[in-house]
Amino acid sequence: MGTNEDKIESFLVNLVNSPEPERLIDVANQVACVSISESIPLADL
């Protein structure tokens, strides 16, 4: 995807620390949908 691991880690940390836990759930769902639709294992995303 062209995004480096540091940016992804920072993004996830911000989501986890967000006062909006539903946002983390939404993003996790979007990642799972991409994994399924593109046939990419979650570990590879």
mmCIF file as Biopython writes it, N, C-alpha, C and O atoms, coordinates in Angstrom:
data_model
#
loop_
_atom_site.group_PDB
_atom_site.id
_atom_site.type_symbol
_atom_site.label_atom_id
_atom_site.label_alt_id
_atom_site.label_comp_id
_atom_site.label_asym_id
_atom_site.label_entity_id
_atom_site.label_seq_id
_atom_site.pdbx_PDB_ins_code
_atom_site.Cartn_x
_atom_site.Cartn_y
_atom_site.Cartn_z
_atom_site.occupancy
_atom_site.B_iso_or_equiv
_atom_site.auth_seq_id
_atom_site.auth_asym_id
_atom_site.pdbx_PDB_model_num
ATOM 1   N N  . MET A ? 1  ? 0.805   -1.198  0.000  1.0 0.0 1  A 1 
ATOM 2   C CA . MET A ? 1  ? 0.000   0.000   0.000  1.0 0.0 1  A 1 
ATOM 3   C C  . MET A ? 1  ? 0.854   1.270   0.000  1.0 0.0 1  A 1 
ATOM 4   O O  . MET A ? 1  ? 0.334   2.365   -0.213 1.0 0.0 1  A 1 
ATOM 5   N N  . GLY A ? 2  ? 2.142   1.131   0.234  1.0 0.0 2  A 1 
ATOM 6   C CA . GLY A ? 2  ? 3.006   2.280   0.199  1.0 0.0 2  A 1 
ATOM 7   C C  . GLY A ? 2  ? 3.104   3.032   1.517  1.0 0.0 2  A 1 
ATOM 8   O O  . GLY A ? 2  ? 3.768   4.067   1.578  1.0 0.0 2  A 1 
ATOM 9   N N  . THR A ? 3  ? 2.481   2.557   2.544  1.0 0.0 3  A 1 
ATOM 10  C CA . THR A ? 3  ? 2.544   3.215   3.850  1.0 0.0 3  A 1 
ATOM 11  C C  . THR A ? 3  ? 3.558   2.496   4.713  1.0 0.0 3  A 1 
ATOM 12  O O  . THR A ? 3  ? 3.560   1.266   4.779  1.0 0.0 3  A 1 
ATOM 13  N N  . ASN A ? 4  ? 4.423   3.251   5.375  1.0 0.0 4  A 1 
ATOM 14  C CA . ASN A ? 4  ? 5.433   2.575   6.171  1.0 0.0 4  A 1 
ATOM 15  C C  . ASN A ? 4  ? 4.869   2.145   7.524  1.0 0.0 4  A 1 
ATOM 16  O O  . ASN A ? 4  ? 3.843   2.655   7.974  1.0 0.0 4  A 1 
ATOM 17  N N  . GLU A ? 5  ? 5.549   1.210   8.154  1.0 0.0 5  A 1 
ATOM 18  C CA . GLU A ? 5  ? 5.070   0.612   9.390  1.0 0.0 5  A 1 
ATOM 19  C C  . GLU A ? 5  ? 4.957   1.611   10.537 1.0 0.0 5  A 1 
ATOM 20  O O  . GLU A ? 5  ? 4.075   1.474   11.385 1.0 0.0 5  A 1 
ATOM 21  N N  . ASP A ? 6  ? 5.832   2.609   10.580 1.0 0.0 6  A 1 
ATOM 22  C CA . ASP A ? 6  ? 5.768   3.614   11.650 1.0 0.0 6  A 1 
ATOM 23  C C  . ASP A ? 6  ? 4.465   4.413   11.587 1.0 0.0 6  A 1 
ATOM 24  O O  . ASP A ? 6  ? 3.845   4.691   12.613 1.0 0.0 6  A 1 
ATOM 25  N N  . LYS A ? 7  ? 4.065   4.773   10.385 1.0 0.0 7  A 1 
ATOM 26  C CA . LYS A ? 7  ? 2.819   5.515   10.232 1.0 0.0 7  A 1 
ATOM 27  C C  . LYS A ? 7  ? 1.626   4.662   10.626 1.0 0.0 7  A 1 
ATOM 28  O O  . LYS A ? 7  ? 0.693   5.151   11.263 1.0 0.0 7  A 1 
ATOM 29  N N  . ILE A ? 8  ? 1.649   3.398   10.253 1.0 0.0 8  A 1 
ATOM 30  C CA . ILE A ? 8  ? 0.558   2.497   10.604 1.0 0.0 8  A 1 
ATOM 31  C C  . ILE A ? 8  ? 0.499   2.319   12.117 1.0 0.0 8  A 1 
ATOM 32  O O  . ILE A ? 8  ? -0.579  2.361   12.710 1.0 0.0 8  A 1 
ATOM 33  N N  . GLU A ? 9  ? 1.649   2.122   12.732 1.0 0.0 9  A 1 
ATOM 34  C CA . GLU A ? 9  ? 1.686   1.943   14.185 1.0 0.0 9  A 1 
ATOM 35  C C  . GLU A ? 9  ? 1.172   3.198   14.892 1.0 0.0 9  A 1 
ATOM 36  O O  . GLU A ? 9  ? 0.394   3.097   15.841 1.0 0.0 9  A 1 
ATOM 37  N N  . SER A ? 10 ? 1.593   4.358   14.445 1.0 0.0 10 A 1 
ATOM 38  C CA . SER A ? 10 ? 1.138   5.608   15.037 1.0 0.0 10 A 1 
ATOM 39  C C  . SER A ? 10 ? -0.372  5.766   14.886 1.0 0.0 10 A 1 
ATOM 40  O O  . SER A ? 10 ? -1.057  6.179   15.822 1.0 0.0 10 A 1 
ATOM 41  N N  . PHE A ? 11 ? -0.878  5.437   13.716 1.0 0.0 11 A 1 
ATOM 42  C CA . PHE A ? 11 ? -2.312  5.498   13.455 1.0 0.0 11 A 1 
ATOM 43  C C  . PHE A ? 11 ? -3.079  4.594   14.416 1.0 0.0 11 A 1 
ATOM 44  O O  . PHE A ? 11 ? -4.088  5.002   14.991 1.0 0.0 11 A 1 
ATOM 45  N N  . LEU A ? 12 ? -2.597  3.371   14.585 1.0 0.0 12 A 1 
ATOM 46  C CA . LEU A ? 12 ? -3.271  2.423   15.474 1.0 0.0 12 A 1 
ATOM 47  C C  . LEU A ? 12 ? -3.210  2.874   16.926 1.0 0.0 12 A 1 
ATOM 48  O O  . LEU A ? 12 ? -4.194  2.744   17.655 1.0 0.0 12 A 1 
ATOM 49  N N  . VAL A ? 13 ? -2.079  3.397   17.350 1.0 0.0 13 A 1 
ATOM 50  C CA . VAL A ? 13 ? -1.956  3.893   18.727 1.0 0.0 13 A 1 
ATOM 51  C C  . VAL A ? 13 ? -2.951  5.024   18.959 1.0 0.0 13 A 1 
ATOM 52  O O  . VAL A ? 13 ? -3.608  5.076   20.000 1.0 0.0 13 A 1 
ATOM 53  N N  . ASN A ? 14 ? -3.062  5.923   17.997 1.0 0.0 14 A 1 
ATOM 54  C CA . ASN A ? 14 ? -4.027  7.015   18.124 1.0 0.0 14 A 1 
ATOM 55  C C  . ASN A ? 14 ? -5.459  6.496   18.192 1.0 0.0 14 A 1 
ATOM 56  O O  . ASN A ? 14 ? -6.272  7.021   18.953 1.0 0.0 14 A 1 
ATOM 57  N N  . LEU A ? 15 ? -5.771  5.486   17.414 1.0 0.0 15 A 1 
ATOM 58  C CA . LEU A ? 15 ? -7.110  4.901   17.457 1.0 0.0 15 A 1 
ATOM 59  C C  . LEU A ? 15 ? -7.393  4.257   18.810 1.0 0.0 15 A 1 
ATOM 60  O O  . LEU A ? 15 ? -8.463  4.452   19.387 1.0 0.0 15 A 1 
ATOM 61  N N  . VAL A ? 16 ? -6.440  3.496   19.305 1.0 0.0 16 A 1 
ATOM 62  C CA . VAL A ? 16 ? -6.625  2.801   20.577 1.0 0.0 16 A 1 
ATOM 63  C C  . VAL A ? 16 ? -6.814  3.802   21.714 1.0 0.0 16 A 1 
ATOM 64  O O  . VAL A ? 16 ? -7.604  3.558   22.625 1.0 0.0 16 A 1 
ATOM 65  N N  . ASN A ? 17 ? -6.105  4.912   21.670 1.0 0.0 17 A 1 
ATOM 66  C CA . ASN A ? 17 ? -6.189  5.921   22.721 1.0 0.0 17 A 1 
ATOM 67  C C  . ASN A ? 17 ? -7.321  6.925   22.497 1.0 0.0 17 A 1 
ATOM 68  O O  . ASN A ? 17 ? -7.497  7.855   23.285 1.0 0.0 17 A 1 
ATOM 69  N N  . SER A ? 18 ? -8.069  6.737   21.442 1.0 0.0 18 A 1 
ATOM 70  C CA . SER A ? 18 ? -9.162  7.645   21.111 1.0 0.0 18 A 1 
ATOM 71  C C  . SER A ? 18 ? -10.303 7.522   22.118 1.0 0.0 18 A 1 
ATOM 72  O O  . SER A ? 18 ? -10.580 6.431   22.617 1.0 0.0 18 A 1 
ATOM 73  N N  . PRO A ? 19 ? -10.959 8.636   22.415 1.0 0.0 19 A 1 
ATOM 74  C CA . PRO A ? 19 ? -12.123 8.566   23.301 1.0 0.0 19 A 1 
ATOM 75  C C  . PRO A ? 19 ? -13.346 7.969   22.595 1.0 0.0 19 A 1 
ATOM 76  O O  . PRO A ? 19 ? -14.416 7.854   23.193 1.0 0.0 19 A 1 
ATOM 77  N N  . GLU A ? 20 ? -13.186 7.594   21.330 1.0 0.0 20 A 1 
ATOM 78  C CA . GLU A ? 20 ? -14.279 7.024   20.547 1.0 0.0 20 A 1 
ATOM 79  C C  . GLU A ? 20 ? -13.952 5.570   20.189 1.0 0.0 20 A 1 
ATOM 80  O O  . GLU A ? 20 ? -13.436 5.315   19.101 1.0 0.0 20 A 1 
ATOM 81  N N  . PRO A ? 21 ? -14.239 4.615   21.075 1.0 0.0 21 A 1 
ATOM 82  C CA . PRO A ? 21 ? -13.893 3.213   20.783 1.0 0.0 21 A 1 
ATOM 83  C C  . PRO A ? 21 ? -14.596 2.661   19.547 1.0 0.0 21 A 1 
ATOM 84  O O  . PRO A ? 21 ? -14.093 1.729   18.919 1.0 0.0 21 A 1 
ATOM 85  N N  . GLU A ? 22 ? -15.739 3.215   19.192 1.0 0.0 22 A 1 
ATOM 86  C CA . GLU A ? 22 ? -16.426 2.726   17.998 1.0 0.0 22 A 1 
ATOM 87  C C  . GLU A ? 22 ? -15.622 3.012   16.733 1.0 0.0 22 A 1 
ATOM 88  O O  . GLU A ? 22 ? -15.771 2.315   15.729 1.0 0.0 22 A 1 
ATOM 89  N N  . ARG A ? 23 ? -14.781 4.024   16.777 1.0 0.0 23 A 1 
ATOM 90  C CA . ARG A ? 23 ? -13.928 4.339   15.620 1.0 0.0 23 A 1 
ATOM 91  C C  . ARG A ? 23 ? -12.926 3.206   15.374 1.0 0.0 23 A 1 
ATOM 92  O O  . ARG A ? 23 ? -12.671 2.836   14.228 1.0 0.0 23 A 1 
ATOM 93  N N  . LEU A ? 24 ? -12.363 2.663   16.449 1.0 0.0 24 A 1 
ATOM 94  C CA . LEU A ? 24 ? -11.438 1.534   16.328 1.0 0.0 24 A 1 
ATOM 95  C C  . LEU A ? 24 ? -12.150 0.338   15.715 1.0 0.0 24 A 1 
ATOM 96  O O  . LEU A ? 24 ? -11.592 -0.353  14.862 1.0 0.0 24 A 1 
ATOM 97  N N  . ILE A ? 25 ? -13.367 0.096   16.142 1.0 0.0 25 A 1 
ATOM 98  C CA . ILE A ? 25 ? -14.157 -1.020  15.602 1.0 0.0 25 A 1 
ATOM 99  C C  . ILE A ? 25 ? -14.427 -0.804  14.122 1.0 0.0 25 A 1 
ATOM 100 O O  . ILE A ? 25 ? -14.317 -1.741  13.331 1.0 0.0 25 A 1 
ATOM 101 N N  . ASP A ? 26 ? -14.777 0.411   13.736 1.0 0.0 26 A 1 
ATOM 102 C CA . ASP A ? 26 ? -15.038 0.720   12.322 1.0 0.0 26 A 1 
ATOM 103 C C  . ASP A ? 26 ? -13.799 0.480   11.456 1.0 0.0 26 A 1 
ATOM 104 O O  . ASP A ? 26 ? -13.888 -0.114  10.382 1.0 0.0 26 A 1 
ATOM 105 N N  . VAL A ? 27 ? -12.653 0.946   11.931 1.0 0.0 27 A 1 
ATOM 106 C CA . VAL A ? 27 ? -11.415 0.768   11.167 1.0 0.0 27 A 1 
ATOM 107 C C  . VAL A ? 27 ? -11.049 -0.707  11.070 1.0 0.0 27 A 1 
ATOM 108 O O  . VAL A ? 27 ? -10.640 -1.178  10.009 1.0 0.0 27 A 1 
ATOM 109 N N  . ALA A ? 28 ? -11.195 -1.435  12.167 1.0 0.0 28 A 1 
ATOM 110 C CA . ALA A ? 28 ? -10.903 -2.875  12.139 1.0 0.0 28 A 1 
ATOM 111 C C  . ALA A ? 28 ? -11.808 -3.581  11.130 1.0 0.0 28 A 1 
ATOM 112 O O  . ALA A ? 28 ? -11.362 -4.467  10.401 1.0 0.0 28 A 1 
ATOM 113 N N  . ASN A ? 29 ? -13.054 -3.190  11.093 1.0 0.0 29 A 1 
ATOM 114 C CA . ASN A ? 29 ? -13.990 -3.774  10.130 1.0 0.0 29 A 1 
ATOM 115 C C  . ASN A ? 29 ? -13.586 -3.445  8.700  1.0 0.0 29 A 1 
ATOM 116 O O  . ASN A ? 29 ? -13.660 -4.308  7.826  1.0 0.0 29 A 1 
ATOM 117 N N  . GLN A ? 30 ? -13.162 -2.219  8.448  1.0 0.0 30 A 1 
ATOM 118 C CA . GLN A ? 30 ? -12.719 -1.823  7.108  1.0 0.0 30 A 1 
ATOM 119 C C  . GLN A ? 30 ? -11.490 -2.617  6.675  1.0 0.0 30 A 1 
ATOM 120 O O  . GLN A ? 30 ? -11.393 -3.045  5.525  1.0 0.0 30 A 1 
ATOM 121 N N  . VAL A ? 31 ? -10.557 -2.809  7.599  1.0 0.0 31 A 1 
ATOM 122 C CA . VAL A ? 31 ? -9.352  -3.587  7.283  1.0 0.0 31 A 1 
ATOM 123 C C  . VAL A ? 31 ? -9.733  -5.030  6.952  1.0 0.0 31 A 1 
ATOM 124 O O  . VAL A ? 31 ? -9.207  -5.616  6.006  1.0 0.0 31 A 1 
ATOM 125 N N  . ALA A ? 32 ? -10.644 -5.593  7.733  1.0 0.0 32 A 1 
ATOM 126 C CA . ALA A ? 32 ? -11.084 -6.968  7.464  1.0 0.0 32 A 1 
ATOM 127 C C  . ALA A ? 32 ? -11.765 -7.066  6.103  1.0 0.0 32 A 1 
ATOM 128 O O  . ALA A ? 32 ? -11.561 -8.040  5.380  1.0 0.0 32 A 1 
ATOM 129 N N  . CYS A ? 33 ? -12.566 -6.075  5.749  1.0 0.0 33 A 1 
ATOM 130 C CA . CYS A ? 33 ? -13.240 -6.084  4.444  1.0 0.0 33 A 1 
ATOM 131 C C  . CYS A ? 33 ? -12.240 -6.003  3.300  1.0 0.0 33 A 1 
ATOM 132 O O  . CYS A ? 33 ? -12.396 -6.687  2.288  1.0 0.0 33 A 1 
ATOM 133 N N  . VAL A ? 34 ? -11.221 -5.176  3.453  1.0 0.0 34 A 1 
ATOM 134 C CA . VAL A ? 34 ? -10.177 -5.083  2.425  1.0 0.0 34 A 1 
ATOM 135 C C  . VAL A ? 34 ? -9.454  -6.423  2.308  1.0 0.0 34 A 1 
ATOM 136 O O  . VAL A ? 34 ? -9.181  -6.894  1.204  1.0 0.0 34 A 1 
ATOM 137 N N  . SER A ? 35 ? -9.149  -7.025  3.440  1.0 0.0 35 A 1 
ATOM 138 C CA . SER A ? 35 ? -8.473  -8.316  3.442  1.0 0.0 35 A 1 
ATOM 139 C C  . SER A ? 35 ? -9.275  -9.349  2.649  1.0 0.0 35 A 1 
ATOM 140 O O  . SER A ? 35 ? -8.723  -10.091 1.837  1.0 0.0 35 A 1 
ATOM 141 N N  . ILE A ? 36 ? -10.560 -9.381  2.894  1.0 0.0 36 A 1 
ATOM 142 C CA . ILE A ? 36 ? -11.425 -10.354 2.213  1.0 0.0 36 A 1 
ATOM 143 C C  . ILE A ? 36 ? -11.573 -10.013 0.730  1.0 0.0 36 A 1 
ATOM 144 O O  . ILE A ? 36 ? -11.412 -10.883 -0.125 1.0 0.0 36 A 1 
ATOM 145 N N  . SER A ? 37 ? -11.876 -8.762  0.427  1.0 0.0 37 A 1 
ATOM 146 C CA . SER A ? 37 ? -12.157 -8.392  -0.962 1.0 0.0 37 A 1 
ATOM 147 C C  . SER A ? 37 ? -10.926 -8.479  -1.861 1.0 0.0 37 A 1 
ATOM 148 O O  . SER A ? 37 ? -11.044 -8.737  -3.058 1.0 0.0 37 A 1 
ATOM 149 N N  . GLU A ? 38 ? -9.745  -8.265  -1.282 1.0 0.0 38 A 1 
ATOM 150 C CA . GLU A ? 38 ? -8.515  -8.302  -2.073 1.0 0.0 38 A 1 
ATOM 151 C C  . GLU A ? 38 ? -7.749  -9.620  -1.912 1.0 0.0 38 A 1 
ATOM 152 O O  . GLU A ? 38 ? -6.677  -9.796  -2.491 1.0 0.0 38 A 1 
ATOM 153 N N  . SER A ? 39 ? -8.305  -10.536 -1.126 1.0 0.0 39 A 1 
ATOM 154 C CA . SER A ? 39 ? -7.657  -11.837 -0.843 1.0 0.0 39 A 1 
ATOM 155 C C  . SER A ? 39 ? -6.238  -11.661 -0.300 1.0 0.0 39 A 1 
ATOM 156 O O  . SER A ? 39 ? -5.306  -12.355 -0.708 1.0 0.0 39 A 1 
ATOM 157 N N  . ILE A ? 40 ? -6.102  -10.720 0.624  1.0 0.0 40 A 1 
ATOM 158 C CA . ILE A ? 40 ? -4.820  -10.458 1.267  1.0 0.0 40 A 1 
ATOM 159 C C  . ILE A ? 40 ? -4.951  -10.881 2.730  1.0 0.0 40 A 1 
ATOM 160 O O  . ILE A ? 40 ? -5.842  -10.390 3.424  1.0 0.0 40 A 1 
ATOM 161 N N  . PRO A ? 41 ? -4.104  -11.763 3.210  1.0 0.0 41 A 1 
ATOM 162 C CA . PRO A ? 41 ? -4.175  -12.140 4.628  1.0 0.0 41 A 1 
ATOM 163 C C  . PRO A ? 41 ? -4.013  -10.930 5.527  1.0 0.0 41 A 1 
ATOM 164 O O  . PRO A ? 41 ? -3.244  -10.020 5.216  1.0 0.0 41 A 1 
ATOM 165 N N  . LEU A ? 42 ? -4.737  -10.913 6.645  1.0 0.0 42 A 1 
ATOM 166 C CA . LEU A ? 42 ? -4.658  -9.784  7.582  1.0 0.0 42 A 1 
ATOM 167 C C  . LEU A ? 42 ? -3.224  -9.489  7.995  1.0 0.0 42 A 1 
ATOM 168 O O  . LEU A ? 42 ? -2.840  -8.325  8.109  1.0 0.0 42 A 1 
ATOM 169 N N  . ALA A ? 43 ? -2.436  -10.521 8.217  1.0 0.0 43 A 1 
ATOM 170 C CA . ALA A ? 43 ? -1.043  -10.324 8.636  1.0 0.0 43 A 1 
ATOM 171 C C  . ALA A ? 43 ? -0.231  -9.566  7.597  1.0 0.0 43 A 1 
ATOM 172 O O  . ALA A ? 43 ? 0.736   -8.887  7.945  1.0 0.0 43 A 1 
ATOM 173 N N  . ASP A ? 44 ? -0.607  -9.670  6.328  1.0 0.0 44 A 1 
ATOM 174 C CA . ASP A ? 44 ? 0.111   -8.969  5.266  1.0 0.0 44 A 1 
ATOM 175 C C  . ASP A ? 44 ? -0.311  -7.514  5.124  1.0 0.0 44 A 1 
ATOM 176 O O  . ASP A ? 44 ? 0.405   -6.708  4.530  1.0 0.0 44 A 1 
ATOM 177 N N  . LEU A ? 45 ? -1.473  -7.181  5.671  1.0 0.0 45 A 1 
ATOM 178 C CA . LEU A ? 45 ? -1.912  -5.786  5.608  1.0 0.0 45 A 1 
ATOM 179 C C  . LEU A ? 45 ? -1.176  -4.990  6.642  1.0 0.0 45 A 1 
ATOM 180 O O  . LEU A ? 45 ? -1.394  -3.785  6.763  1.0 0.0 45 A 1 
#
